[in-house]
Amino acid sequence: MKFALFILLFIPLSRASIKHFPIDDYDYRPGHDVGIKTYQAFSLHRTNKIVLTFDDGPHLIQTPKILDLLKSYNVKATFFINTAPLNQEKLLLAHRILKEGHILAGHDYNHRDNNKEDEDLFRREFLLSLKDIKNIEKEAGVHQKGIYFRFPFGYYGENPHYHHLNVIKDVSHEIYGENCINVSFWDIDTKDWGPTMSSEEIAQNVLAHMEGGWAPTVISENNKWKKIRIKIKNPPQGGVILLHDTKKETFHGTKLILEMAKEKNWEIIPLNKVKEFSFKNKECDYK
């Protein structure tokens, strides 16, 4: 009986790892179906292929610099944005992201911990953020199939009263008529969000996850951030990289990453070229 129960619980997670859409015929359980491991891009591991993703922007100073940098290296990235802070200047940056061939993705309406929101608030603001992005696409004259979404902080599924992935399925069927919201986490966290991380340490973090070795990271200790080093003994050697286009250190760190990729023949590919993030066989027409 215990073995059968294990199989029953394991199958949905295995199926979720194939593609990052919430499973239609599975009821996600608060406090159980959580974590980002299932949603990593395993198809990129051991391939020396990486995807650059940037959270929390667009930033009026750093995002244009990063866009210029990506253009000079002919690299495409994905930008996960919060839509509540968008003013006219930031909207123009969002248009630029799309027009220059990057992916514009959802990072919710604001950057609150979704676990601390009740179901009605999460549903309302999640839907609003997706509509905002689709309106930006229309204004920019760029069509994106479906949409990618990343939870702020990567936090989800811990509210005892509902599960975010069940809501995402409902919203997707409401606006697409099918399951078209692709949940995106990451394989390599550069820790660029850490208050004391330098550009060189951001790049070193990526190098350690590609080749092994020491990686700087930050941990919370006595309600303060502390920087430590950890040894990566079994590096993924490929995957989705988490960065933030809101810090000057990230701009310089990204440049170092791009130089390393060029020197070491790492291939930088767009998110939608990754197996787990494909919308193949889905229409995903926004209604």
C-alpha positions in Angstrom: 0.0 0.0 0.0 2.8 2.4 0.9 4.6 1.6 -2.4 1.4 2.2 -4.4 0.8 5.6 -2.6 4.4 6.6 -3.5 3.8 5.8 -7.1 0.6 7.8 -7.1 2.3 10.8 -5.6 5.4 10.6 -7.8 3.7 10.4 -11.2 2.3 13.9 -11.4 5.7 15.4 -10.4 7.5 13.3 -13.1 5.0 14.4 -15.7 5.4 18.0 -14.6 9.1 17.8 -15.2 8.5 16.9 -18.9 6.9 20.3 -19.5 6.4 23.1 -17.2 2.7 23.5 -17.5 0.5 22.6 -14.4 -1.0 19.2 -15.0 -4.7 19.5 -16.0 -6.0 16.3 -14.3 -4.1 16.8 -11.0 -5.3 18.7 -8.0 -2.2 20.3 -6.4 -2.1 20.2 -2.6 -1.0 23.1 -0.5 2.2 22.4 1.4 3.0 19.3 -0.6 3.5 20.1 -4.3 6.2 22.7 -3.8 9.8 23.4 -4.7 11.7 24.3 -7.9 13.6 21.1 -8.5 10.9 19.5 -10.6 10.8 22.6 -12.8 14.5 22.8 -13.7 15.5 22.5 -17.4 17.0 19.0 -17.2 17.3 18.9 -21.0 20.0 21.6 -20.8 22.1 19.8 -18.1 25.5 18.5 -19.4 25.0 20.4 -22.7 27.0 23.6 -22.0 23.8 25.5 -23.1 22.5 28.3 -21.0 19.5 30.7 -20.9 19.8 34.2 -19.5 16.8 35.4 -17.6 16.3 38.8 -15.8 13.8 39.5 -13.0 12.2 42.5 -11.4 12.6 45.1 -14.2 12.4 47.0 -16.3 14.9 49.4 -14.6 15.3 52.8 -16.2 19.1 52.8 -15.9 20.2 49.1 -15.8 17.8 47.5 -18.3 18.8 49.7 -21.3 22.5 49.0 -20.5 21.8 45.3 -20.4 19.8 45.5 -23.7 22.6 47.3 -25.4 25.0 44.6 -24.1 22.9 41.7 -25.3 22.5 43.4 -28.7 26.3 43.7 -29.0 26.7 40.0 -28.4 23.7 39.0 -30.5 22.1 37.2 -27.5 18.4 36.9 -26.7 17.1 36.7 -23.1 13.9 36.6 -21.1 12.7 39.5 -18.9 10.3 38.6 -16.1 8.6 41.9 -15.1 6.2 43.2 -12.4 3.5 45.2 -14.1 2.3 47.4 -11.2 5.4 49.7 -11.3 5.1 50.3 -15.1 5.0 54.0 -16.0 5.4 55.5 -19.5 9.2 55.3 -19.5 9.2 51.7 -18.3 6.5 50.8 -20.8 8.7 52.0 -23.6 11.5 49.7 -22.2 9.1 46.8 -22.3 8.3 47.6 -25.9 12.0 47.7 -26.6 12.5 44.3 -25.0 9.9 42.8 -27.4 11.0 44.6 -30.5 14.6 43.5 -30.0 13.6 39.9 -30.0 13.6 39.1 -26.3 10.8 37.4 -24.4 8.7 39.4 -22.1 7.3 37.3 -19.2 5.3 37.6 -16.1 6.6 38.1 -12.6 3.2 38.9 -11.1 1.6 42.3 -10.6 4.0 43.3 -7.8 6.8 41.5 -6.0 4.9 40.3 -3.0 5.3 36.7 -1.6 2.3 35.0 -3.2 2.1 32.6 -0.2 0.9 35.6 1.9 -1.9 36.5 -0.5 -5.4 35.0 -0.3 -6.7 33.2 -3.3 -8.9 36.0 -4.5 -6.0 38.5 -4.4 -3.6 36.2 -6.1 -6.0 35.3 -8.9 -7.0 39.0 -9.5 -3.5 40.4 -9.6 -2.1 37.4 -11.5 -4.7 37.8 -14.2 -4.2 41.6 -14.3 -0.4 41.2 -14.8 -1.0 38.8 -17.7 -3.4 41.1 -19.3 -0.9 44.0 -18.9 1.8 41.9 -20.8 -0.6 41.1 -23.6 -1.5 44.7 -23.9 2.2 45.6 -24.1 2.6 43.0 -26.9 -0.3 44.6 -28.8 1.2 48.1 -28.4 4.6 46.9 -29.5 3.2 45.0 -32.5 4.8 41.8 -31.3 2.9 38.5 -30.7 4.1 36.0 -28.2 2.7 32.5 -28.0 1.4 31.7 -24.6 3.2 33.2 -21.6 6.0 32.4 -19.2 5.5 33.1 -15.5 7.9 33.1 -12.5 6.8 33.4 -8.9 8.4 36.3 -7.0 11.2 34.8 -4.9 10.2 31.4 -6.4 7.7 31.1 -3.5 4.4 29.2 -4.1 2.1 26.4 -2.8 2.5 27.1 0.9 -0.7 28.9 1.6 -2.9 26.4 3.5 -6.1 27.4 1.8 -5.4 27.0 -1.9 -2.6 26.1 -4.3 -1.3 28.6 -6.8 -0.9 26.1 -9.7 -4.6 25.2 -9.5 -5.4 28.9 -9.9 -2.9 29.3 -12.8 -4.7 26.4 -14.6 -8.1 28.1 -14.1 -6.8 31.5 -15.3 -5.1 29.9 -18.3 -8.3 28.2 -19.5 -10.1 31.5 -19.0 -7.8 33.5 -21.2 -6.5 30.9 -23.6 -9.0 28.1 -23.5 -6.2 25.6 -22.7 -3.2 25.1 -20.5 -0.8 27.8 -21.8 1.0 29.4 -18.8 4.5 27.9 -18.6 6.0 28.1 -15.1 9.6 29.0 -15.1 12.1 28.7 -12.3 15.9 28.3 -12.8 18.9 26.0 -12.6 21.6 28.5 -11.7 21.0 31.3 -9.2 23.8 33.8 -9.5 22.9 35.4 -6.2 23.2 38.8 -7.8 20.4 39.9 -5.5 22.7 39.5 -2.5 23.6 42.9 -1.0 27.4 42.3 -1.2 27.7 40.3 -4.4 30.3 41.8 -6.8 30.2 41.4 -10.6 33.1 39.0 -10.5 31.3 36.8 -7.9 28.2 36.8 -10.0 30.2 35.5 -12.9 32.1 33.0 -10.7 28.8 31.6 -9.5 27.9 30.7 -13.1 31.4 29.3 -13.8 31.2 27.0 -10.8 27.8 25.7 -11.9 29.2 25.0 -15.4 32.6 23.5 -14.5 32.5 22.8 -10.7 34.5 24.6 -8.0 33.8 27.2 -5.4 30.8 29.5 -5.7 29.9 32.5 -3.6 26.4 32.5 -2.1 24.5 34.4 0.5 22.5 33.0 3.5 20.3 34.6 6.1 21.9 34.5 9.6 20.4 36.3 12.6 18.1 38.3 10.2 21.2 39.5 8.2 22.6 38.4 4.9 25.9 36.7 5.1 28.2 35.7 2.2 29.8 32.3 2.2 31.4 30.0 -0.3 30.1 26.6 -1.3 31.8 23.9 -3.4 29.8 22.7 -6.5 30.9 19.1 -6.9 28.3 18.0 -9.4 27.6 21.0 -11.6 24.6 21.0 -14.0 26.8 22.2 -16.8 23.9 24.1 -18.4 20.5 25.5 -17.6 18.4 28.6 -16.9 20.4 31.4 -15.2 18.7 33.7 -12.8 19.8 37.4 -12.9 18.2 40.7 -12.0 18.3 43.8 -14.3 18.0 46.2 -11.4 21.7 46.3 -10.2 24.8 47.8 -11.7 26.8 44.7 -10.5 24.5 42.5 -12.7 25.3 44.5 -15.8 29.0 44.0 -15.4 28.5 40.4 -14.2 26.5 39.7 -17.4 29.3 41.1 -19.5 31.7 38.7 -17.8 29.3 35.8 -18.3 29.0 36.7 -22.0 32.8 36.8 -22.3 33.1 33.4 -20.5 30.5 31.9 -22.8 32.4 33.1 -25.9 35.7 31.8 -24.5 34.4 28.5 -23.4 32.0 27.8 -26.2 28.9 27.8 -24.1 25.8 28.2 -26.3 23.3 30.9 -25.1 19.8 30.1 -26.3 16.4 31.7 -25.9 14.0 30.2 -23.3 11.5 29.1 -26.0 14.1 26.9 -27.6 14.4 24.7 -24.5 12.4 21.4 -24.5 10.7 22.1 -21.2 9.6 25.5 -22.3 8.1 24.6 -25.7 4.5 25.4 -26.5 4.5 22.6 -29.2 1.0 21.3 -30.2 -0.7 24.1 -28.3 -2.6 26.9 -30.0 -2.4 29.3 -27.0 -4.4 32.1 -28.7 -5.1 34.8 -26.3 -8.8 35.5 -26.0 
